[in-house]
Amino acid sequence: MSLDSFLTIDAGSGSVKSFLINPKGEIINRVECEWDRNNWRSDTAWPIIVKSIYSLIRKSDAKILGISCTSMREEFVLTDKTGKEITYNLSDESEKYGYKILNAYGKQMYSSSGHWPVPNWIAGAILPWLYSNQKKFFMKISSILMISDWINFKLTGNKATEGSGACETSLFNIQKNEWDWKIIESLSLPRSIFPTVLKNGQELGIIQKEVALQTGINEETPIIVGGADTQCGLLGMGTLSGEVCAVGGTTTPIQTVTDKPIFDPKMRTWTNNYLIEGKWILESNVGYTGRGVRWIREKLTNSNTDYKILDSKAQMVPIGSNGVLTYLGPHLFDSSPPYWPMDKLGNLPVENTIIGNHNFDASVLTRAIFEANSYGVKANLDQLEKISDKNFEYLKFCGGNSKSNLWMQIQADVLEIPVHVPVVPDSSAIGASILCSVGTGYYNDLDEAVGNMVKIGKIYKPRLMYSDQYKVLYNKWLATREKIGKI
């Protein structure tokens, strides 16, 4: 007997994951296929996505009620009239032009979209360069699509976007949930390349016949608009206004849901659209927390998924990691210029560094990385509290990093507040499936869907004795980082 399910496609930094999720919010099956974000191209990415879906379908006889997609943010695809990707090469020239845009329009873009147009990265800096310096090339562009928009286009043949992804272009008005036509026109960019904005959870269309044959999905299956991976992660934890959450993966965004858009007066944080109409996000971001963990995990376990071995080794090391301090990516978020080559969105130019006691082994280094990541979360959480004028009573934490029991306990000790971890750590997939469940009519609204599909699992409570010690260690980590950044 087949089981009702929702198919979720999660296009992340290092891989694409396909999930079958039932209406109770349980993962029936999942398939992950790796790719290289730095060399990502749509013509090589699409076969990988098809492979992941096909492999997933073969594993189960579940009845797929609908499909929804979530993806990494910031990255986008430019397509021509046939839907083929238009590729280009960024250079010193494009970066210099991007800084011209940043200086002329940066504050205006931030006030509208909640994002700065970072040169050689964000669409708001790249598109004007293409228009000004690559005119013949630019005229081939038919659409700009965020990664999840592009996957939806490949599935249905229909082009559209949604606010949680589009705001990352710096060309979007988050208060109106629409493209910022005033800025777009002042840059002489054609309105025609910017797709229609749909609501999250709205049906986009049904799967194309050719794709249905390639993947094994039924032809009449509807495609429901999902959203950006971090915002889906929050929805997958049932996040309400005033709550704060961390989505721990390659990086660790920390977001709080607000009833109105809150902009940092110093323009350091991001302000985003949420997946719920009339709600917004205030975001700080710890940076590359997952990179250091992945590196030590592969060294110790020959695996990028096994946290049990890391925990067993690191928990034998005393608090403070025998004096070892690591700086392998965690930072205090500052999205405003200047931008450092090694860290586009950090407030100091801190190179990757291991400092302190040089007589250490892998177990000590593992704990030091866990502690540094936890310090980074605290620094960014404190920043959000000051900007939002709120005191958070607990932190929800999902994503692959939440699978480490030791890290989550250290995190609670450092923050001095409880850390809540969902039963299913893949909350971005759960969030996208929640949107799918409402878009297909399985549930009447998001409240009903969240009530049935979200379950919080373990709660890590801070231990006073350790918290007192971590206050001293945290301040030492910050002070040392300050010194390194000024060298």
LOFI-147348 format. One record per residue (C-alpha): x, y, z; residue in one letter. Coordinates in nm, 2 decimals. Example, Ala and Ser with C-alpha at 12.3 -4.5 7.8 and 13.67 -1.06 7.14 Angstrom:
2
KEMAR u v w code
KEMAR 1.23 -0.45 0.78 A
KEMAR 1.37 -0.11 0.71 S
END
This chain:
487
KEMAR u v w code
KEMAR 0.00 0.00 0.00 M
KEMAR 0.14 0.34 -0.10 S
KEMAR 0.18 0.61 0.15 L
KEMAR 0.10 0.98 0.10 D
KEMAR 0.42 1.19 0.08 S
KEMAR 0.57 1.52 -0.03 F
KEMAR 0.88 1.53 -0.24 L
KEMAR 1.13 1.80 -0.13 T
KEMAR 1.44 1.90 -0.33 I
KEMAR 1.71 2.07 -0.12 D
KEMAR 1.98 2.22 -0.34 A
KEMAR 2.26 2.31 -0.09 G
KEMAR 2.62 2.42 -0.11 S
KEMAR 2.78 2.08 -0.13 G
KEMAR 2.50 1.86 -0.26 S
KEMAR 2.14 1.82 -0.37 V
KEMAR 1.92 1.61 -0.14 K
KEMAR 1.59 1.47 -0.23 S
KEMAR 1.34 1.37 0.04 F
KEMAR 1.01 1.19 0.07 L
KEMAR 0.84 1.33 0.37 I
KEMAR 0.50 1.21 0.51 N
KEMAR 0.22 1.43 0.65 P
KEMAR 0.35 1.36 1.00 K
KEMAR 0.68 1.53 0.92 G
KEMAR 0.88 1.21 0.91 E
KEMAR 1.14 1.14 0.64 I
KEMAR 1.05 0.82 0.45 I
KEMAR 1.36 0.82 0.24 N
KEMAR 1.63 1.05 0.13 R
KEMAR 1.90 1.05 -0.14 V
KEMAR 2.20 1.29 -0.15 E
KEMAR 2.42 1.36 -0.45 C
KEMAR 2.73 1.58 -0.41 E
KEMAR 2.83 1.87 -0.63 W
KEMAR 3.08 2.15 -0.62 D
KEMAR 2.93 2.49 -0.54 R
KEMAR 3.24 2.68 -0.66 N
KEMAR 3.21 2.52 -1.01 N
KEMAR 2.84 2.49 -1.02 W
KEMAR 2.67 2.50 -1.36 R
KEMAR 2.31 2.43 -1.45 S
KEMAR 2.39 2.19 -1.73 D
KEMAR 2.59 1.96 -1.50 T
KEMAR 2.36 2.03 -1.19 A
KEMAR 2.04 1.92 -1.36 W
KEMAR 2.14 1.56 -1.43 P
KEMAR 2.25 1.53 -1.07 I
KEMAR 1.91 1.65 -0.95 I
KEMAR 1.73 1.41 -1.18 V
KEMAR 1.95 1.13 -1.06 K
KEMAR 1.88 1.21 -0.69 S
KEMAR 1.50 1.22 -0.76 I
KEMAR 1.50 0.90 -0.97 Y
KEMAR 1.71 0.71 -0.71 S
KEMAR 1.46 0.83 -0.44 L
KEMAR 1.15 0.72 -0.63 I
KEMAR 1.30 0.38 -0.70 R
KEMAR 1.34 0.32 -0.32 K
KEMAR 0.97 0.37 -0.23 S
KEMAR 0.62 0.32 -0.35 D
KEMAR 0.50 0.63 -0.18 A
KEMAR 0.23 0.84 -0.34 K
KEMAR 0.37 1.18 -0.41 I
KEMAR 0.11 1.45 -0.35 L
KEMAR 0.33 1.74 -0.45 G
KEMAR 0.68 1.87 -0.49 I
KEMAR 0.85 2.17 -0.33 S
KEMAR 1.21 2.31 -0.36 C
KEMAR 1.44 2.49 -0.12 T
KEMAR 1.79 2.60 -0.20 S
KEMAR 2.11 2.78 -0.10 M
KEMAR 2.07 3.16 -0.11 R
KEMAR 2.25 3.44 -0.31 E
KEMAR 2.33 3.22 -0.61 E
KEMAR 2.13 3.28 -0.93 F
KEMAR 2.10 3.15 -1.28 V
KEMAR 2.07 3.37 -1.59 L
KEMAR 1.88 3.20 -1.87 T
KEMAR 1.82 3.28 -2.24 D
KEMAR 1.49 3.25 -2.42 K
KEMAR 1.53 2.88 -2.46 T
KEMAR 1.59 2.83 -2.09 G
KEMAR 1.96 2.76 -2.13 K
KEMAR 2.20 2.91 -1.88 E
KEMAR 2.40 3.21 -1.99 I
KEMAR 2.75 3.18 -1.83 T
KEMAR 3.00 3.45 -1.77 Y
KEMAR 3.34 3.50 -1.60 N
KEMAR 3.39 3.74 -1.31 L
KEMAR 3.71 3.93 -1.30 S
KEMAR 3.89 4.23 -1.14 D
KEMAR 3.70 4.45 -1.39 E
KEMAR 3.36 4.32 -1.27 S
KEMAR 3.47 4.36 -0.91 E
KEMAR 3.58 4.72 -0.97 K
KEMAR 3.25 4.80 -1.14 Y
KEMAR 3.07 4.63 -0.85 G
KEMAR 3.23 4.87 -0.61 Y
KEMAR 3.10 5.16 -0.82 K
KEMAR 2.75 5.02 -0.78 I
KEMAR 2.81 4.96 -0.41 L
KEMAR 2.92 5.32 -0.36 N
KEMAR 2.64 5.47 -0.57 A
KEMAR 2.34 5.25 -0.47 Y
KEMAR 2.45 5.04 -0.18 G
KEMAR 2.27 5.22 0.10 K
KEMAR 1.96 5.26 -0.11 Q
KEMAR 1.96 4.89 -0.19 M
KEMAR 2.01 4.80 0.17 Y
KEMAR 1.72 5.02 0.28 S
KEMAR 1.49 4.84 0.03 S
KEMAR 1.62 4.48 0.02 S
KEMAR 1.80 4.45 0.35 G
KEMAR 2.11 4.34 0.16 H
KEMAR 2.43 4.51 0.03 W
KEMAR 2.53 4.45 -0.34 P
KEMAR 2.85 4.27 -0.26 V
KEMAR 3.08 4.29 -0.57 P
KEMAR 3.14 3.97 -0.77 N
KEMAR 2.87 3.79 -0.57 W
KEMAR 2.53 3.95 -0.54 I
KEMAR 2.32 4.00 -0.85 A
KEMAR 2.27 4.37 -0.77 G
KEMAR 2.64 4.43 -0.84 A
KEMAR 2.68 4.18 -1.12 I
KEMAR 2.39 4.26 -1.35 L
KEMAR 2.48 4.63 -1.39 P
KEMAR 2.83 4.53 -1.49 W
KEMAR 2.70 4.29 -1.75 L
KEMAR 2.47 4.55 -1.88 Y
KEMAR 2.73 4.82 -1.90 S
KEMAR 3.03 4.63 -2.02 N
KEMAR 2.89 4.32 -2.19 Q
KEMAR 2.59 4.47 -2.37 K
KEMAR 2.57 4.21 -2.65 K
KEMAR 2.60 3.94 -2.40 F
KEMAR 2.35 4.09 -2.16 F
KEMAR 2.08 4.12 -2.43 M
KEMAR 2.07 3.74 -2.45 K
KEMAR 1.93 3.73 -2.09 I
KEMAR 1.57 3.64 -2.07 S
KEMAR 1.54 3.58 -1.69 S
KEMAR 1.72 3.59 -1.36 I
KEMAR 1.62 3.29 -1.14 L
KEMAR 1.74 3.20 -0.79 M
KEMAR 1.85 2.83 -0.77 I
KEMAR 1.52 2.71 -0.63 S
KEMAR 1.34 2.92 -0.90 D
KEMAR 1.55 2.76 -1.17 W
KEMAR 1.47 2.41 -1.04 I
KEMAR 1.10 2.49 -1.04 N
KEMAR 1.14 2.62 -1.40 F
KEMAR 1.30 2.29 -1.50 K
KEMAR 1.02 2.10 -1.34 L
KEMAR 0.73 2.30 -1.48 T
KEMAR 0.86 2.52 -1.76 G
KEMAR 0.72 2.82 -1.57 N
KEMAR 0.94 3.11 -1.45 K
KEMAR 0.86 3.27 -1.11 A
KEMAR 1.03 3.37 -0.79 T
KEMAR 0.94 3.43 -0.42 E
KEMAR 1.05 3.69 -0.17 G
KEMAR 1.28 3.49 0.06 S
KEMAR 1.52 3.42 -0.23 G
KEMAR 1.47 3.73 -0.44 A
KEMAR 1.56 3.96 -0.16 C
KEMAR 1.92 3.82 -0.18 E
KEMAR 1.97 4.00 -0.51 T
KEMAR 1.96 4.35 -0.35 S
KEMAR 1.71 4.45 -0.62 L
KEMAR 1.40 4.36 -0.42 F
KEMAR 1.17 4.56 -0.19 N
KEMAR 1.10 4.34 0.11 I
KEMAR 0.83 4.56 0.25 Q
KEMAR 0.63 4.54 -0.07 K
KEMAR 0.73 4.18 -0.15 N
KEMAR 0.81 4.29 -0.50 E
KEMAR 1.10 4.38 -0.72 W
KEMAR 1.23 4.73 -0.65 D
KEMAR 1.14 4.88 -0.99 W
KEMAR 1.28 5.22 -0.90 K
KEMAR 1.63 5.09 -0.85 I
KEMAR 1.60 4.85 -1.14 I
KEMAR 1.50 5.13 -1.38 E
KEMAR 1.77 5.36 -1.24 S
KEMAR 2.03 5.09 -1.34 L
KEMAR 1.87 5.07 -1.69 S
KEMAR 1.80 4.70 -1.63 L
KEMAR 1.50 4.57 -1.84 P
KEMAR 1.20 4.48 -1.63 R
KEMAR 1.13 4.18 -1.85 S
KEMAR 1.41 3.97 -1.70 I
KEMAR 1.27 3.98 -1.35 F
KEMAR 1.01 3.70 -1.30 P
KEMAR 0.67 3.72 -1.14 T
KEMAR 0.67 3.71 -0.76 V
KEMAR 0.45 3.43 -0.61 L
KEMAR 0.36 3.35 -0.25 K
KEMAR 0.53 3.07 -0.07 N
KEMAR 0.31 2.77 -0.08 G
KEMAR 0.14 2.88 -0.40 Q
KEMAR 0.11 2.63 -0.69 E
KEMAR 0.34 2.71 -0.98 L
KEMAR 0.22 2.43 -1.22 G
KEMAR 0.25 2.06 -1.28 I
KEMAR 0.56 1.86 -1.37 I
KEMAR 0.65 1.85 -1.74 Q
KEMAR 0.60 1.53 -1.93 K
KEMAR 0.97 1.49 -2.02 E
KEMAR 1.08 1.54 -1.66 V
KEMAR 0.81 1.30 -1.53 A
KEMAR 0.96 1.04 -1.77 L
KEMAR 1.32 1.11 -1.65 Q
KEMAR 1.24 1.10 -1.28 T
KEMAR 0.95 0.85 -1.26 G
KEMAR 0.71 1.11 -1.11 I
KEMAR 0.35 1.11 -1.22 N
KEMAR 0.27 1.37 -1.48 E
KEMAR -0.01 1.54 -1.29 E
KEMAR 0.20 1.61 -0.98 T
KEMAR 0.18 1.98 -0.88 P
KEMAR 0.49 2.19 -0.80 I
KEMAR 0.45 2.42 -0.50 I
KEMAR 0.66 2.73 -0.44 V
KEMAR 0.91 2.67 -0.16 G
KEMAR 1.17 2.92 -0.04 G
KEMAR 1.52 2.99 0.08 A
KEMAR 1.68 2.71 0.28 D
KEMAR 1.74 2.90 0.60 T
KEMAR 1.38 3.04 0.61 Q
KEMAR 1.25 2.69 0.54 C
KEMAR 1.46 2.57 0.82 G
KEMAR 1.29 2.81 1.06 L
KEMAR 0.95 2.70 0.93 L
KEMAR 1.06 2.34 0.98 G
KEMAR 1.11 2.41 1.35 M
KEMAR 0.77 2.59 1.37 G
KEMAR 0.93 2.92 1.44 T
KEMAR 0.70 3.20 1.56 L
KEMAR 0.74 3.58 1.60 S
KEMAR 1.00 3.66 1.86 G
KEMAR 1.18 3.33 1.85 E
KEMAR 1.54 3.29 1.73 V
KEMAR 1.69 3.00 1.54 C
KEMAR 2.02 2.87 1.41 A
KEMAR 2.04 2.66 1.09 V
KEMAR 2.38 2.49 1.12 G
KEMAR 2.54 2.37 0.80 G
KEMAR 2.83 2.49 0.60 T
KEMAR 2.75 2.83 0.76 T
KEMAR 2.53 2.90 1.05 T
KEMAR 2.27 3.18 0.99 P
KEMAR 2.09 3.30 1.30 I
KEMAR 1.75 3.45 1.24 Q
KEMAR 1.47 3.59 1.44 T
KEMAR 1.11 3.63 1.31 V
KEMAR 0.97 3.98 1.34 T
KEMAR 0.63 4.14 1.28 D
KEMAR 0.78 4.43 1.09 K
KEMAR 1.11 4.46 0.90 P
KEMAR 1.39 4.57 1.14 I
KEMAR 1.70 4.73 0.98 F
KEMAR 2.03 4.75 1.16 D
KEMAR 2.12 5.13 1.19 P
KEMAR 2.48 5.03 1.12 K
KEMAR 2.37 4.81 0.83 M
KEMAR 2.56 4.50 0.94 R
KEMAR 2.29 4.24 0.95 T
KEMAR 2.05 4.12 0.68 W
KEMAR 1.67 4.18 0.68 T
KEMAR 1.48 3.92 0.47 N
KEMAR 1.13 3.82 0.38 N
KEMAR 0.99 3.52 0.58 Y
KEMAR 0.77 3.25 0.43 L
KEMAR 0.46 3.38 0.61 I
KEMAR 0.29 3.69 0.47 E
KEMAR 0.34 3.99 0.70 G
KEMAR 0.65 3.84 0.87 K
KEMAR 1.01 3.92 0.82 W
KEMAR 1.35 3.80 0.93 I
KEMAR 1.64 3.97 1.10 L
KEMAR 1.96 3.78 1.04 E
KEMAR 2.31 3.76 1.17 S
KEMAR 2.54 3.48 1.04 N
KEMAR 2.83 3.30 1.22 V
KEMAR 3.00 3.21 0.89 G
KEMAR 3.19 2.89 0.81 Y
KEMAR 3.11 2.68 1.12 T
KEMAR 3.06 2.36 0.92 G
KEMAR 3.39 2.38 0.73 R
KEMAR 3.62 2.33 1.03 G
KEMAR 3.40 2.05 1.16 V
KEMAR 3.39 1.87 0.82 R
KEMAR 3.77 1.89 0.80 W
KEMAR 3.83 1.74 1.14 I
KEMAR 3.55 1.48 1.09 R
KEMAR 3.70 1.36 0.77 E
KEMAR 4.05 1.34 0.92 K
KEMAR 3.92 1.13 1.22 L
KEMAR 3.64 0.92 1.07 T
KEMAR 3.69 0.92 0.69 N
KEMAR 3.33 1.03 0.69 S
KEMAR 3.15 1.36 0.66 N
KEMAR 2.85 1.25 0.86 T
KEMAR 2.97 1.07 1.18 D
KEMAR 2.94 1.29 1.49 Y
KEMAR 2.95 1.01 1.74 K
KEMAR 3.32 0.95 1.70 I
KEMAR 3.39 1.33 1.73 L
KEMAR 3.18 1.36 2.04 D
KEMAR 3.33 1.06 2.21 S
KEMAR 3.69 1.20 2.16 K
KEMAR 3.62 1.56 2.23 A
KEMAR 3.42 1.50 2.55 Q
KEMAR 3.73 1.35 2.71 M
KEMAR 3.90 1.70 2.67 V
KEMAR 3.84 1.95 2.95 P
KEMAR 3.66 2.28 2.90 I
KEMAR 3.88 2.53 2.73 G
KEMAR 4.05 2.27 2.51 S
KEMAR 4.38 2.28 2.70 N
KEMAR 4.43 2.64 2.59 G
KEMAR 4.38 2.59 2.22 V
KEMAR 4.18 2.86 2.03 L
KEMAR 4.07 2.81 1.67 T
KEMAR 3.96 3.07 1.41 Y
KEMAR 3.86 2.86 1.11 L
KEMAR 3.56 3.05 0.99 G
KEMAR 3.33 3.17 1.27 P
KEMAR 3.29 3.55 1.28 H
KEMAR 3.08 3.84 1.39 L
KEMAR 2.85 3.91 1.10 F
KEMAR 2.90 4.25 0.92 D
KEMAR 2.76 4.25 0.57 S
KEMAR 2.86 4.61 0.50 S
KEMAR 3.19 4.71 0.33 P
KEMAR 3.48 4.67 0.34 P
KEMAR 3.50 4.30 0.23 Y
KEMAR 3.80 4.09 0.31 W
KEMAR 3.92 3.83 0.05 P
KEMAR 3.91 3.55 0.30 M
KEMAR 3.57 3.64 0.45 D
KEMAR 3.32 3.86 0.25 K
KEMAR 3.09 3.90 0.55 L
KEMAR 3.30 3.92 0.86 G
KEMAR 3.39 4.23 1.07 N
KEMAR 3.77 4.16 1.08 L
KEMAR 4.02 4.02 0.83 P
KEMAR 4.10 3.70 1.04 V
KEMAR 4.30 3.44 0.86 E
KEMAR 4.24 3.07 0.94 N
KEMAR 4.44 3.03 1.27 T
KEMAR 4.50 2.78 1.54 I
KEMAR 4.66 2.95 1.84 I
KEMAR 4.75 2.89 2.21 G
KEMAR 4.89 2.56 2.33 N
KEMAR 5.06 2.40 2.02 H
KEMAR 5.09 2.07 2.19 N
KEMAR 4.75 1.93 2.10 F
KEMAR 4.59 1.62 1.93 D
KEMAR 4.28 1.57 1.72 A
KEMAR 4.06 1.53 2.02 S
KEMAR 4.16 1.87 2.16 V
KEMAR 4.13 2.03 1.82 L
KEMAR 3.78 1.89 1.78 T
KEMAR 3.66 2.04 2.11 R
KEMAR 3.83 2.37 2.03 A
KEMAR 3.64 2.39 1.70 I
KEMAR 3.31 2.31 1.88 F
KEMAR 3.38 2.58 2.14 E
KEMAR 3.48 2.84 1.87 A
KEMAR 3.16 2.77 1.68 N
KEMAR 2.96 2.82 2.00 S
KEMAR 3.14 3.15 2.07 Y
KEMAR 3.06 3.26 1.72 G
KEMAR 2.69 3.18 1.78 V
KEMAR 2.69 3.38 2.10 K
KEMAR 2.86 3.69 1.94 A
KEMAR 2.60 3.69 1.67 N
KEMAR 2.30 3.62 1.90 L
KEMAR 2.41 3.91 2.12 D
KEMAR 2.42 4.13 1.81 Q
KEMAR 2.06 4.03 1.72 L
KEMAR 1.95 4.10 2.07 E
KEMAR 2.09 4.45 2.06 K
KEMAR 1.95 4.54 1.72 I
KEMAR 1.60 4.39 1.79 S
KEMAR 1.59 4.51 2.16 D
KEMAR 1.50 4.16 2.27 K
KEMAR 1.63 3.90 2.52 N
KEMAR 1.59 3.55 2.38 F
KEMAR 1.50 3.29 2.63 E
KEMAR 1.61 2.99 2.42 Y
KEMAR 1.76 2.90 2.08 L
KEMAR 1.62 2.66 1.83 K
KEMAR 1.90 2.48 1.64 F
KEMAR 1.86 2.25 1.34 C
KEMAR 2.07 2.13 1.05 G
KEMAR 2.35 1.87 1.03 G
KEMAR 2.55 2.04 1.31 N
KEMAR 2.27 1.98 1.55 S
KEMAR 2.35 1.60 1.53 K
KEMAR 2.64 1.66 1.77 S
KEMAR 2.52 1.61 2.13 N
KEMAR 2.84 1.76 2.27 L
KEMAR 2.83 2.07 2.05 W
KEMAR 2.47 2.14 2.14 M
KEMAR 2.55 2.10 2.51 Q
KEMAR 2.85 2.33 2.48 I
KEMAR 2.63 2.57 2.29 Q
KEMAR 2.38 2.58 2.57 A
KEMAR 2.66 2.63 2.83 D
KEMAR 2.81 2.92 2.64 V
KEMAR 2.48 3.09 2.57 L
KEMAR 2.34 3.03 2.92 E
KEMAR 2.00 2.95 2.77 I
KEMAR 1.85 2.62 2.66 P
KEMAR 1.90 2.49 2.30 V
KEMAR 1.60 2.32 2.14 H
KEMAR 1.68 2.06 1.87 V
KEMAR 1.40 1.92 1.65 P
KEMAR 1.34 1.55 1.61 V
KEMAR 1.42 1.58 1.24 V
KEMAR 1.75 1.78 1.19 P
KEMAR 1.68 1.84 0.82 D
KEMAR 1.44 2.12 0.90 S
KEMAR 1.48 2.30 0.57 S
KEMAR 1.33 1.99 0.40 A
KEMAR 1.05 1.98 0.66 I
KEMAR 0.98 2.35 0.61 G
KEMAR 0.95 2.31 0.23 A
KEMAR 0.72 2.00 0.28 S
KEMAR 0.50 2.21 0.51 I
KEMAR 0.46 2.46 0.23 L
KEMAR 0.38 2.18 -0.01 C
KEMAR 0.13 2.03 0.23 S
KEMAR -0.07 2.35 0.24 V
KEMAR -0.02 2.43 -0.14 G
KEMAR -0.16 2.09 -0.23 T
KEMAR -0.46 2.13 0.01 G
KEMAR -0.36 1.84 0.24 Y
KEMAR -0.36 2.08 0.53 Y
KEMAR -0.58 2.39 0.55 N
KEMAR -0.32 2.63 0.66 D
KEMAR 0.03 2.66 0.80 L
KEMAR -0.08 2.64 1.16 D
KEMAR -0.24 2.30 1.10 E
KEMAR 0.06 2.18 0.90 A
KEMAR 0.32 2.29 1.16 V
KEMAR 0.11 2.14 1.44 G
KEMAR 0.12 1.80 1.26 N
KEMAR 0.46 1.80 1.11 M
KEMAR 0.70 1.97 1.36 V
KEMAR 0.83 1.80 1.67 K
KEMAR 1.10 1.93 1.90 I
KEMAR 1.32 1.66 2.04 G
KEMAR 1.60 1.71 2.29 K
KEMAR 1.64 2.03 2.50 I
KEMAR 2.00 2.10 2.61 Y
KEMAR 1.99 2.30 2.94 K
KEMAR 2.29 2.52 3.04 P
KEMAR 2.50 2.40 3.33 R
KEMAR 2.59 2.68 3.56 L
KEMAR 2.93 2.56 3.66 M
KEMAR 3.04 2.54 3.29 Y
KEMAR 2.87 2.86 3.19 S
KEMAR 3.07 3.06 3.45 D
KEMAR 3.39 2.92 3.30 Q
KEMAR 3.28 2.99 2.95 Y
KEMAR 3.22 3.35 3.02 K
KEMAR 3.59 3.40 3.08 V
KEMAR 3.69 3.18 2.78 L
KEMAR 3.45 3.35 2.55 Y
KEMAR 3.59 3.69 2.63 N
KEMAR 3.94 3.56 2.57 K
KEMAR 3.84 3.42 2.23 W
KEMAR 3.70 3.76 2.13 L
KEMAR 4.00 3.95 2.25 A
KEMAR 4.24 3.72 2.07 T
KEMAR 4.04 3.74 1.76 R
KEMAR 4.05 4.12 1.78 E
KEMAR 4.43 4.11 1.80 K
KEMAR 4.47 3.87 1.51 I
KEMAR 4.24 4.08 1.29 G
KEMAR 4.46 4.39 1.35 K
KEMAR 4.79 4.22 1.27 I
END
